[in-house]
Amino acid sequence: MDHNGKNTQRAVALIKLISEEQWYLASRNGDMMLRTPHYFRNKEDPGRGDRHESCVGYWDRKRGHEMPAISSDGAPMDMADVETLLMYPIDEQKDAWMQSWSIVGPDNYYEESLQRLVNEFGPYFILMPVKHIVNYIAMLEQATGLSVRGSPVQYSDDPMKRSLTVKDSEFAYQKEFRFFVGECSKFETQDKHVHVEGIDKILSVGESLKFETAGKKTYFGLGHKTIICA
């Protein structure tokens, strides 16, 4: 599924899990918060924090990281005075403000990770049919005045492939789809708050979800932290 909403993963909808009821209600009203990759590099919460977010490597002495050994023309570089080091792909000089959702499809087994995702991200959710991805991108562009693109996240064990759209394989259970808004510095941590007018017209209405795969049923109720399997 690309930024034009074309389906390459048999996606049905995008789902965004939310930790607090007040933020869930705000989201349904169109009040959204966009984070930066550097925010997540410095986050330690399970599922959310990723020191390698959108970079090949990140080290910060204040966070207790040991600086790597780096050579230039075969000679070791003196890292004694280096407090922070961020390595990133040469073709990705800027980051972007991001909003993360997950892909729900008939054959991507999203429901198998649902309890873990609820534990990490919260028991409230908003759901957007994939046919509205293009509409949502247009709404974000209208709200921010910036260019917006959307892309499913790929997962890899190769650290050299890490980027805005490639994360380590340990996060593959998240089935993530990201919206990228504008450009920002690699060290930007300031959130961007936006109001998306008309979002109620593209979100699904409902307070429960049911998944059924190979005879196994999974139930998820809005605000409930326990997933029921039958």
matplotlib code that plots the C-alpha trace (Angstrom):
import matplotlib.pyplot as plt

x = [0.0, 1.7, 0.9, -1.8, -3.7, -3.1, -3.4, -0.3, -0.9, -4.6, -5.1, -8.6, -8.0, -5.5, -5.8, -4.3, -4.1, -4.3, -3.5, -6.0, -9.7, -9.1, -6.6, -9.0, -11.8, -9.4, -8.3, -11.9, -12.4, -9.3, -6.8, -3.6, -0.1, 2.9, 6.2, 9.7, 12.1, 14.5, 11.7, 11.5, 15.3, 15.3, 12.2, 12.5, 8.9, 8.5, 7.2, 7.5, 11.1, 13.6, 17.2, 17.7, 14.7, 15.3, 19.1, 22.0, 23.1, 22.7, 24.9, 24.6, 27.0, 24.3, 22.2, 25.0, 25.9, 29.5, 30.8, 31.8, 35.3, 35.5, 38.4, 39.2, 41.6, 42.6, 43.4, 41.2, 39.4, 39.5, 36.0, 36.8, 35.1, 32.2, 29.0, 26.4, 26.8, 24.0, 24.7, 22.0, 21.6, 23.3, 20.2, 18.0, 19.5, 16.2, 13.6, 9.9, 7.1, 5.4, 2.1, 2.0, -0.9, -1.0, -2.2, -5.2, -5.6, -7.2, -3.8, -1.3, -2.1, -2.4, -4.7, -2.0, 0.0, -3.1, -2.7, 0.9, 0.1, -2.7, -0.3, 2.2, 0.1, -3.3, -6.9, -8.5, -8.6, -9.6, -10.1, -9.7, -10.7, -7.8, -9.9, -9.6, -5.8, -5.6, -8.3, -6.4, -3.2, -5.0, -6.5, -3.1, -1.7, -4.5, -4.1, -0.3, 0.5, 3.2, 3.8, 2.6, 3.2, 2.3, 4.1, 4.0, 7.1, 9.5, 11.4, 15.0, 17.9, 20.4, 21.3, 22.5, 18.9, 17.4, 15.5, 12.2, 10.5, 12.7, 12.8, 14.5, 12.8, 11.9, 9.2, 7.6, 4.7, 3.5, 2.5, 3.1, 2.0, 3.4, 2.3, 5.2, 4.6, 7.1, 10.8, 12.6, 16.1, 17.5, 17.7, 14.2, 12.1, 9.4, 6.0, 3.6, -0.1, -2.6, -6.4, -7.6, -11.0, -13.6, -11.8, -15.1, -16.1, -13.3, -13.1, -15.2, -17.8, -17.8, -16.7, -15.6, -13.7, -13.9, -11.2, -11.7, -8.9, -8.9, -11.9, -10.2, -12.1, -10.5, -12.5, -11.3, -13.6, -12.9, -11.2, -10.7, -7.2, -7.8, -8.2, -10.7, -9.9, -12.4]
y = [0.0, 3.2, 6.9, 6.8, 4.3, 1.4, -1.9, -4.2, -5.9, -6.6, -4.0, -3.3, -0.4, 1.5, 1.5, 3.9, 2.8, 5.5, 5.4, 7.8, 8.5, 12.3, 11.8, 9.4, 11.9, 14.7, 12.5, 11.8, 15.6, 16.0, 17.2, 15.4, 15.4, 14.6, 13.4, 13.4, 10.5, 12.0, 12.0, 8.2, 7.8, 9.2, 7.3, 4.1, 2.9, -0.6, -0.5, 3.3, 3.9, 3.0, 4.2, 3.3, 5.2, 6.5, 6.2, 3.8, 4.5, 7.0, 7.5, 10.0, 10.0, 11.6, 8.6, 6.2, 5.2, 4.2, 5.9, 3.5, 3.2, 5.1, 5.3, 7.8, 6.7, 3.8, 6.0, 5.9, 9.1, 10.7, 10.4, 11.7, 15.0, 13.8, 14.0, 13.0, 11.0, 10.4, 8.3, 8.3, 7.4, 9.8, 10.2, 11.1, 14.3, 15.4, 13.8, 14.5, 14.8, 11.4, 9.9, 6.1, 3.7, 0.0, -2.0, -4.3, -6.9, -10.3, -12.1, -10.0, -11.5, -8.1, -9.7, -12.0, -9.0, -7.1, -7.8, -6.7, -3.6, -2.6, -3.1, -0.8, 1.8, 1.8, 0.4, 3.2, 3.2, 5.1, 3.2, 4.5, 2.4, 2.4, 4.0, 7.2, 7.4, 9.8, 12.0, 12.0, 13.0, 15.9, 16.9, 16.8, 19.0, 21.5, 21.5, 22.0, 23.7, 21.1, 18.2, 14.9, 11.3, 7.9, 4.6, 1.2, 0.5, -2.3, -4.3, -5.6, -7.1, -5.0, -1.8, -0.1, -0.1, 1.8, 4.9, 6.7, 3.8, 0.8, -0.3, -3.2, -6.6, -6.7, -4.1, -6.1, -7.1, -3.5, -3.7, 0.0, 2.6, 6.1, 9.5, 11.9, 15.7, 18.2, 18.1, 18.7, 18.5, 15.2, 16.5, 18.1, 17.1, 19.7, 18.2, 19.5, 19.9, 20.1, 20.2, 18.0, 19.4, 16.8, 13.8, 12.4, 11.8, 9.3, 7.4, 4.3, 4.4, 1.6, 0.6, -3.0, -5.0, -8.7, -10.6, -14.1, -16.2, -20.0, -20.3, -18.3, -15.2, -12.2, -9.5, -6.0, -3.5, 0.2, 1.1, -2.5, -3.6, -7.3, -9.0, -11.9, -14.9, -17.7]
z = [0.0, -1.1, -0.5, -3.1, -1.1, -3.5, -1.8, -1.9, 1.4, 1.1, 3.8, 5.1, 7.5, 9.5, 13.2, 15.8, 19.4, 22.0, 25.7, 27.3, 26.7, 26.5, 23.7, 22.0, 22.1, 20.9, 18.0, 16.9, 17.0, 14.7, 17.3, 16.4, 17.7, 15.4, 16.9, 15.5, 15.1, 17.7, 20.3, 19.9, 19.9, 23.4, 24.5, 26.6, 26.7, 25.3, 21.8, 21.5, 22.3, 19.6, 19.9, 16.2, 15.0, 11.4, 11.8, 11.5, 15.0, 17.9, 20.9, 23.7, 26.7, 28.9, 28.4, 29.3, 25.7, 25.0, 21.9, 19.0, 17.7, 14.4, 12.0, 9.3, 6.5, 8.7, 11.7, 14.8, 15.6, 19.0, 20.4, 23.9, 23.5, 21.4, 23.5, 20.9, 17.7, 15.1, 12.0, 9.3, 5.5, 3.2, 1.1, 4.2, 5.5, 7.1, 9.3, 9.3, 11.8, 11.9, 12.8, 13.2, 12.6, 12.1, 9.1, 9.5, 6.8, 6.3, 6.2, 8.1, 11.5, 13.2, 15.9, 17.0, 18.4, 19.6, 23.3, 23.2, 21.2, 23.6, 26.6, 24.9, 23.2, 25.0, 24.9, 22.8, 19.0, 15.9, 12.7, 9.1, 6.0, 3.6, 0.9, 2.9, 3.1, 0.2, 1.8, 5.1, 3.4, 1.8, 5.1, 6.8, 4.0, 4.5, 8.2, 8.2, 4.9, 4.4, 2.1, 3.4, 2.3, 3.7, 3.6, 5.2, 7.3, 6.2, 8.7, 8.4, 10.4, 8.5, 10.5, 7.3, 6.0, 8.9, 7.7, 8.1, 6.4, 7.6, 11.2, 13.0, 12.7, 16.4, 15.6, 12.8, 15.1, 14.9, 11.2, 11.0, 8.5, 8.8, 7.7, 7.2, 7.4, 6.1, 7.0, 10.3, 11.7, 12.7, 16.3, 16.3, 19.4, 19.2, 18.6, 16.0, 17.0, 14.2, 13.9, 11.0, 9.9, 8.8, 10.1, 11.5, 7.9, 7.2, 10.5, 11.2, 13.9, 16.5, 19.9, 19.3, 16.8, 15.9, 14.1, 12.7, 11.3, 10.7, 13.1, 15.9, 17.0, 18.7, 20.3, 21.2, 23.0, 23.2, 26.5, 27.5, 28.2, 27.9, 24.5, 24.4, 22.2, 21.5]

ax = plt.figure().add_subplot(projection="3d")
ax.plot(x, y, z, "-o")
ax.set_aspect("equal")
plt.show()
